Structures are given as structure tokens and as C-alpha cells.
Amino acid sequence: MLMLRDYIIQNWALLLISLAFLISLRTTAFLDKNVSRRMTRLLAMILLLSVSVFIEFYPEEHGFVWKWRSVLTAIRYSATPFIDAQILYALMKKPKKAVFIPAVILTVLCIISIFTGIVVRFTEDGSLVRGPLGLLPYIVPGVYGSFLVYILYMRSNKQPIELLQVAYFALTLGSGVIFPFLFGHVYSHIFCVTIVIALFTYYLFSIHNLTTTDVLTELLNRQASYADLETDPEQITAIVSIDMNGLKHINDTRGHTAGDEALTTLSNCFMRAVKIRQTVYRIGGDEFLIICRKSTESDVLQLIDRIRKNISETEYSCSIGYSCKESRQKSVSEMLKESDEMMYAQKASYYQTAGIDRRSRHYTAE
């Protein structure tokens, strides 16, 4: 009972955060059930790891040496990369089980090390001595962590709030690699809670993406555009309105799957074209918006040129309008109205030139 009490006291913060995490997983209705189950399994693994870590260091803290401590050390060194690998596996668009290979290799080496000391060994007085592969338990999680941060960064829309979340995730993972060298075995007391905090940060990142990201195109959605238009509006110097031409015809003649493919292709064209402080949103079926902050009219015209160049490499076309406040001060609503008017005028011209009667499904040859 004394040992259980000491475990609860030492891991009270971990237990509270884990409970809050579990409640969040169970009460978030729009979270994918597979993601929820995966997170729950990871949480269970971390709690079991916390028990193993506690038992590993408990004898040393009470003045005696346990000769089988190397077994628990092997478990601790093996568990972290497996947890990282599972998060990475969940993030990959095309998951491959090969992502677990480094974690498996490290686990095998840690098991071998129990008998050979190639990773770590313990002296008679319980002191830890690193073997020739002693840095691998830090290198492998470091590599996994770097890939995790990279994928989260690439999947983000480069918004400040998202980049802050990615940076925080990198900090929590990075501390698990660096702190053991700075603080030694003292870090073991916060090792598991640090992992849970990193995992909880990833969960919050996922929830944020679910609420602000369009599922089909992975662009920011209309709700996100409303929020961003109201955030520091004085920094918004231009608005670009984009509408795809002929989506209804594609849906009617080739099916909605072809229409979805068209929207996804165009979204990629927009994302490749934008630069820093230029953010793309899907605000309707075939309607898109780009908010430009601290961009000159020249920047915007170059952006539109890049968009047109990217679209020219596809079979699709778009009507584009824009408005800047470089020449005179305009409100955000005025810029939205002007860019929409320019875009709709261009769209009308496109359909007139193509000989398409938008009131019917039929073309009139010209």
C-alpha cells in the first residue's frame, strides 16, 4: 500500500491529465471513433509505462539495488519510440507499417542489451553505464519526433495559432530527448506526464483542424474565414475571390466524384501559389477566398499569375477577382464586395464566351 501511495503522489499530475484526456475523448462527438480508440490505447500504454518507470526507480530511491532493473530500463527505452511511431502512423495519409521498423529494431537491441550491455548496463552499486549503442534510445525518438513535427507543420495551414501548436508539440517531444542529459534520472519523474502532454497537444491540434478545416480539400473552411476576417482586420490589405467554372457540368456529366477531384486539384493549385501571410479558404461548394495580410497590389497580382499558371496545367478553369486597399483605405467588407464583383463579371464573361447558358444544362455552340 505504501508503494501504491508513493506511485499516486508521484504521478498525480499524470493521472489528472490522463483523466481529463479520457473524458475529452469520450465526450467529443465529432471525433472519429477510430482516432478516439487509438488515443485511448496510447493513453493506456503511457499509464502502464508510468508504472514500469516508477518500479524501475523506486528501489534506488529507497536505498537498495534491484538486479533486474535493466529489464524495466529496456521497457522504458522501447516504449517511447513505439508511442511516437503509433502517432506517426495515425498521421500518415497512406499509413505504412514500415514506420514501426526503427522502434522494433531498438526494442530488439534493448532486449539483447539486458544480457550484453550494448545499450546500457548497471554496475554492482546500481550505476548506469552506457554501452556502444547507448545514445540510440534518444536518437530514435528524436527522429520520430522530427518527422511528427514535420508532418504536423505540412498539414497545417501555416496560421500563427497552428504554428504555435506545432512549436509546443516540438517542445514537449524535444524535452524528452534533451532533458535526460541535463537532469539525469530526475527527469524520470516527469517523463510520462511529458509524453501525455505531447499527446494531448496533438489531440487539441486534431480538434482544431476538425473545426476549421474543409474535409474534402483540407483548406480552411468558411467558419475559419469569418474568424480570420475579424482578427486584426487592419492588417488585411487585399482579398482574392475565386470561383470554379463549370463544376455543375462536371457533376452532371461525370459524377460528383469527378467534381470532388476537380475541387481538390484546384485547391492544390491555390496552396502552391500562396506565400507567407496569404491564406486560402474554401467558403462554398466551388467558391474560394484568399486573405492577404501586409501584401501589396504587386504581391497580389503575382499571386494571381501563379494561380493561373498552376491552373493552366490542369483541365479546369476559374474566375478570379481581387481588391486591394493600397490606393485608398477600404474596409474588409468593401474589399470583399469589390473582389466578388470582379470575379462574377469575369465568370459571366467566361460563360458568354464559351456559349454556355447557365440557366440550363445545355450548351449553345459559338
C-alpha positions in Angstrom: 0.0 0.0 0.0 2.9 2.3 0.7 4.3 1.7 -2.7 0.9 2.5 -4.3 0.6 5.7 -2.3 4.0 6.8 -3.4 3.1 6.0 -7.1 -0.1 8.1 -6.8 1.6 11.0 -5.2 4.5 10.9 -7.7 2.2 10.6 -10.7 -0.8 12.7 -9.5 -0.4 15.3 -12.3 -0.2 12.4 -14.9 -3.4 10.8 -13.5 -5.3 14.1 -13.6 -4.3 15.0 -17.1 -5.0 11.4 -18.3 -8.5 11.5 -16.8 -9.2 14.9 -18.4 -7.9 13.5 -21.7 -10.1 10.4 -21.4 -13.2 12.5 -20.6 -12.5 14.7 -23.6 -12.1 11.6 -25.9 -15.4 10.2 -24.7 -17.4 13.5 -25.0 -16.1 14.8 -28.3 -18.9 13.7 -30.5 -17.5 14.7 -33.9 -14.1 13.0 -33.3 -13.6 9.9 -35.5 -14.2 6.8 -33.4 -11.0 5.1 -34.7 -9.0 8.1 -33.7 -10.6 8.0 -30.2 -9.9 4.3 -29.8 -6.3 4.9 -30.9 -5.8 7.7 -28.5 -7.3 5.7 -25.7 -4.8 2.8 -26.4 -1.9 5.2 -26.4 -3.1 6.7 -23.1 -3.3 3.2 -21.6 0.2 2.4 -22.8 1.6 5.6 -21.2 -0.1 4.8 -17.9 1.4 1.3 -18.0 4.8 2.8 -18.8 4.5 5.1 -15.8 4.0 2.1 -13.6 7.1 0.5 -15.1 9.2 3.7 -14.7 8.1 4.1 -11.1 9.1 0.5 -10.3 12.4 0.9 -12.1 13.5 3.9 -9.9 11.7 3.0 -6.7 14.4 0.7 -5.3 17.2 3.2 -6.0 15.2 6.0 -4.2 14.8 3.8 -1.2 18.5 2.7 -0.9 18.7 -0.7 -2.4 19.7 -2.2 -5.8 17.4 -4.4 -7.9 19.5 -6.6 -10.2 16.7 -6.8 -12.8 16.4 -3.1 -13.3 17.8 -3.5 -16.8 14.6 -5.2 -17.8 12.5 -2.2 -16.9 15.0 0.2 -18.5 14.7 -1.8 -21.7 10.9 -1.4 -21.5 11.2 2.4 -20.9 13.7 2.8 -23.8 11.5 0.7 -26.1 8.1 2.3 -25.3 8.7 5.9 -26.3 9.6 5.2 -30.0 6.6 2.8 -30.2 4.3 5.6 -28.9 5.8 8.1 -31.4 5.5 5.5 -34.2 1.8 5.0 -33.5 1.1 8.7 -33.6 3.1 9.0 -36.8 1.2 6.0 -38.3 -2.1 7.7 -37.5 -1.0 11.0 -39.1 0.2 9.4 -42.4 -2.3 9.8 -45.3 -1.2 6.4 -46.6 -0.1 4.5 -43.4 2.7 2.0 -43.7 3.6 -0.5 -41.1 7.2 0.0 -42.0 7.1 3.1 -39.8 7.4 0.7 -36.8 10.7 -0.8 -38.0 13.1 1.5 -36.1 11.0 1.0 -32.9 11.1 -2.7 -33.4 14.9 -2.7 -34.0 15.5 -0.6 -30.9 13.3 -3.0 -28.9 15.3 -6.0 -30.0 18.6 -4.2 -29.2 17.3 -3.2 -25.8 16.3 -6.9 -25.1 19.8 -8.0 -26.2 21.3 -5.3 -24.0 19.8 -6.9 -20.9 22.4 -9.7 -21.3 25.2 -7.9 -23.2 25.1 -4.3 -22.1 25.4 -3.0 -25.7 22.8 -0.2 -24.9 23.1 0.2 -21.2 24.3 -1.9 -18.2 24.3 -1.5 -14.5 27.2 -1.8 -12.1 27.1 -3.7 -8.8 26.1 -0.4 -7.0 23.3 0.3 -9.5 25.1 3.0 -11.5 24.1 3.2 -15.2 26.8 2.8 -17.8 26.0 3.4 -21.5 27.2 0.9 -24.0 28.4 1.5 -27.6 24.7 2.0 -28.6 23.8 4.0 -25.5 22.5 7.0 -27.5 20.1 5.0 -29.7 17.2 5.3 -27.1 17.4 9.1 -27.6 18.3 9.2 -31.3 15.3 7.0 -32.5 12.6 9.0 -30.6 14.3 12.2 -31.8 14.0 11.1 -35.4 10.4 10.1 -34.9 9.7 13.4 -33.2 11.2 15.3 -36.0 9.0 13.5 -38.6 5.9 14.1 -36.4 6.6 17.8 -36.2 7.3 18.0 -39.9 4.1 16.2 -40.9 2.0 18.4 -38.5 3.7 21.5 -40.0 3.0 20.4 -43.6 -0.6 19.5 -42.7 -1.2 22.9 -41.1 -2.5 26.0 -42.9 0.6 27.9 -41.6 -1.7 30.0 -39.4 0.0 31.5 -36.3 -2.2 29.6 -33.9 -1.5 26.3 -35.7 2.3 27.0 -35.9 2.2 27.8 -32.1 0.6 24.4 -31.5 3.2 22.7 -33.7 6.0 24.5 -31.8 4.6 23.4 -28.5 4.4 19.8 -29.7 8.0 20.0 -30.8 9.0 21.4 -27.4 7.3 18.6 -25.5 8.8 15.9 -27.7 12.2 17.6 -27.7 12.3 17.8 -23.9 12.1 14.0 -23.8 15.3 13.8 -25.8 17.3 16.6 -24.2 16.2 16.7 -20.6 17.7 13.3 -19.6 21.1 14.6 -20.5 20.5 17.8 -18.5 18.8 16.3 -15.4 19.7 12.6 -15.4 17.3 10.2 -13.7 15.4 13.1 -12.0 13.7 13.6 -15.3 12.1 10.1 -14.9 9.5 11.6 -12.5 8.1 13.8 -15.3 8.9 11.5 -18.3 5.4 10.0 -18.7 3.4 13.2 -18.0 5.5 15.0 -20.6 4.5 12.3 -23.2 0.8 12.7 -22.2 1.0 16.4 -22.6 2.6 16.0 -26.1 -0.2 13.6 -27.0 -2.9 15.9 -25.6 -1.4 18.7 -27.6 -1.7 16.6 -30.7 -5.3 15.9 -29.8 -6.1 19.6 -29.5 -4.3 20.1 -32.8 -6.6 17.5 -34.3 -9.7 19.1 -32.8 -8.7 22.5 -34.1 -8.2 21.1 -37.6 -11.6 19.3 -37.5 -13.4 22.6 -36.6 -11.5 24.9 -39.0 -10.6 22.7 -42.0 -12.7 21.7 -45.0 -12.8 17.9 -45.1 -12.5 17.5 -48.9 -9.8 20.0 -49.8 -8.0 20.3 -46.4 -8.2 24.1 -46.9 -9.5 26.3 -44.1 -13.3 26.5 -44.1 -15.9 29.3 -44.1 -16.0 29.5 -40.3 -12.3 30.0 -40.2 -12.5 32.7 -42.8 -15.1 34.6 -40.6 -12.8 34.4 -37.6 -9.7 35.5 -39.6 -11.5 38.4 -41.2 -12.3 39.7 -37.8 -8.8 39.2 -36.4 -6.6 42.2 -36.9 -8.6 43.5 -39.9 -6.3 46.5 -40.3 -3.5 44.1 -41.4 -5.7 42.7 -44.2 -4.6 44.6 -47.3 -6.2 42.5 -50.1 -8.9 39.9 -50.8 -9.0 37.5 -53.7 -12.2 35.8 -54.7 -12.1 32.6 -56.8 -15.0 30.6 -58.3 -14.5 27.4 -60.3 -16.0 27.4 -63.8 -18.2 24.5 -64.8 -18.4 22.5 -61.6 -22.1 21.8 -62.1 -21.5 20.5 -65.6 -18.7 18.1 -64.3 -21.1 16.9 -61.6 -23.9 16.4 -64.0 -22.0 14.6 -66.8 -19.1 12.9 -65.0 -20.4 12.5 -61.4 -19.7 14.1 -58.1 -16.5 12.0 -57.6 -15.1 13.8 -60.7 -16.3 17.1 -59.2 -14.6 16.4 -55.9 -11.4 15.6 -57.7 -11.6 18.9 -59.6 -12.0 20.8 -56.3 -9.1 19.0 -54.7 -6.9 19.6 -57.8 -7.7 23.3 -57.8 -7.1 23.6 -54.0 -3.6 22.2 -54.5 -3.0 24.8 -57.2 -4.0 27.6 -54.8 -1.9 26.2 -51.9 1.2 26.0 -54.2 0.6 29.6 -55.2 0.2 31.4 -51.9 3.2 32.8 -50.0 3.5 33.9 -46.3 0.6 35.9 -45.0 -1.6 34.7 -47.8 -4.3 32.2 -46.6 -6.7 30.1 -48.7 -10.2 29.2 -47.6 -13.0 27.1 -49.2 -16.1 29.1 -48.4 -18.7 27.3 -50.5 -19.1 24.4 -53.0 -16.9 25.9 -55.7 -16.0 29.2 -54.0 -12.7 30.1 -52.5 -11.2 33.1 -50.8 -7.7 34.2 -50.2 -7.0 36.7 -47.4 -3.8 38.7 -47.9 -2.1 40.4 -45.0 0.5 43.1 -45.5 0.6 42.3 -49.2 1.0 45.0 -51.9 -1.1 45.1 -55.1 2.0 43.8 -56.9 2.2 40.8 -54.5 -1.5 40.1 -55.2 -1.1 40.3 -59.0 1.9 38.0 -58.8 -0.2 35.6 -56.6 -3.0 35.6 -59.3 -0.4 34.9 -62.0 0.9 31.9 -60.1 -2.6 30.6 -59.6 -3.4 31.0 -63.3 -0.2 29.3 -64.2 -0.9 26.3 -61.9 -4.5 26.0 -63.2 -3.3 26.1 -66.8 -1.6 22.8 -66.1 -5.0 21.2 -65.4 -8.2 20.7 -67.4 -10.1 23.2 -65.2 -10.6 26.9 -65.1 -11.5 29.6 -62.6 -12.8 33.1 -62.4 -10.7 35.4 -60.2 -11.4 38.8 -58.7 -9.5 40.8 -56.2 -9.5 44.1 -54.3 -6.7 45.9 -52.6 -6.7 48.9 -50.3 -3.2 50.1 -51.3 -4.6 53.1 -53.4 -7.2 54.1 -50.8 -8.4 52.9 -47.4 -11.2 50.3 -47.6 -13.0 48.2 -45.0 -12.8 44.4 -45.2 -16.5 44.3 -46.3 -15.8 46.8 -49.1 -12.9 44.7 -50.4 -15.0 41.5 -50.2 -17.7 43.2 -52.3 -15.3 44.5 -54.9 -13.4 41.3 -55.3 -16.7 39.3 -55.6 -18.0 41.8 -58.2 -14.8 41.5 -60.3 -14.9 37.7 -60.0 -18.6 37.5 -61.0 -18.0 39.8 -64.0 -15.2 37.6 -65.2 -17.4 34.5 -64.7 -20.2 36.0 -66.8 -17.7 36.8 -69.5 -16.4 33.2 -69.4 -19.8 31.7 -69.8 -20.7 34.1 -72.6 -17.5 33.4 -74.5 -18.0 29.6 -74.0 -21.6 29.8 -75.2 -23.0 28.3 -72.0 -26.5 29.2 -70.8 -26.1 28.9 -67.0 -29.9 28.7 -66.7 -29.9 25.3 -68.3 -27.7 22.3 -68.6 -27.2 22.7 -72.4 -24.5 24.4 -74.3 -25.1 26.6 -77.3 -22.2 26.3 -79.7 -20.4 29.5 -80.6 
